[in-house]
Amino acid sequence: MDGKVAVVTGGGRGLGRAFAHALGAEGAKVVVASRSAASLEKVVAEAGEAGFEAFARPTDVTSEESVEGLISDTVERFGGIDILVNNSGIVMTRRLVEMSLEDWNALIDTNLRGTFLATRAAGRRMIDQGRGGKIINIASNFGLKGIPNHVGYSASKAGVVGFTRSAAIEWARHNIQVNALAPGYFVTDMNAEVRSDKDLEQRILRTIPARRMAAPDELSTWIVALAGPASDFMTGEVIVIDGGQTVS
């Protein structure tokens, strides 16, 4: 990936931080985006220590103006964009009867609208550049099966799956591959509260045939594969990585 330019939303922590490091290790120049400038600057400092170039761009993925600015600034700084990883996302646990419209809108706006805005902005640039590109959307195994108390999150991630497949068909002729990863439980700060409740953690582990949660690096290897030539003839696919939870 030497010379390639990658944008990672939600790149300031957790899986996004791991994705940025993995792409940088392969030679890509990485733009990390999220709402938290402090977390982004930390990743940029880590990139310098690791020997790859990174740029922090605070971004609200629910804002069209902010997302368009992210892609414009990326092109201005690095001359183009080759890889987009749509990783920004939120999760909340709510019973359906107790879920407010504000809760629903927050999930859809961040997880689905954000994916749409970033993909559209990056895709337009990739088409204009004429050299193809890679778009990787982070869905979830929750978008593939029924999960109680997660209606909004599951709906938003199921939307990401459908969005991925449709975008892939539209842009295949432009040599832009659009694929998705549907992870299960990975050890990140997003589920730190779950892991702090040992009874709840054990109940969750019993639903995973592998009987463990995964490390972020176990997903990063798939980011690298989908961002590189291994996926040149692969588009519209959703790869589930969840220790067997979906099929159990």
Stockholm file with secondary structure:
# STOCKHOLM 1.0

chainA/1-248         MDGKVAVVTGGGRGLGRAFAHALGAEGAKVVVASRSAASLEKVVAEAGEAGFEAFARPTDVTSEESVEGLISDTVERFGGIDILVNNSGIVMTRRLVEMSLEDWNALIDTNLRGTFLATRAAGRRMIDQGRGGKIINIASNFGLKGIPNHVGYSASKAGVVGFTRSAAIEWARHNIQVNALAPGYFVTDMNAEVRSDKDLEQRILRTIPARRMAAPDELSTWIVALAGPASDFMTGEVIVIDGGQTVS
#=GR chainA/1-248 SS CTTCEEEEETTTSHHHHHHHHHHHHTTCEEEEEESCHHHHHHHHHHHHHHTCCEEEEECCTTCHHHHHHHHHHHHHHHSCCCEEEECCCCCCCBCGGGCCHHHHHHHIIIIIIHHHHHHHHHHHHHHHHTSCEEEEEECCGGGTSCCTTBHHHHHHHHHHHHHHHHHHHHHGGGTEEEEEEEECCBCSGGGHHHHHSHHHHHHHHTTSTTCSCBCTHHHHHHHHHHHSGGGTTCCSCEEEESTTTTTC
#=GC SS_cons         CTTCEEEEETTTSHHHHHHHHHHHHTTCEEEEEESCHHHHHHHHHHHHHHTCCEEEEECCTTCHHHHHHHHHHHHHHHSCCCEEEECCCCCCCBCGGGCCHHHHHHHIIIIIIHHHHHHHHHHHHHHHHTSCEEEEEECCGGGTSCCTTBHHHHHHHHHHHHHHHHHHHHHGGGTEEEEEEEECCBCSGGGHHHHHSHHHHHHHHTTSTTCSCBCTHHHHHHHHHHHSGGGTTCCSCEEEESTTTTTC
//
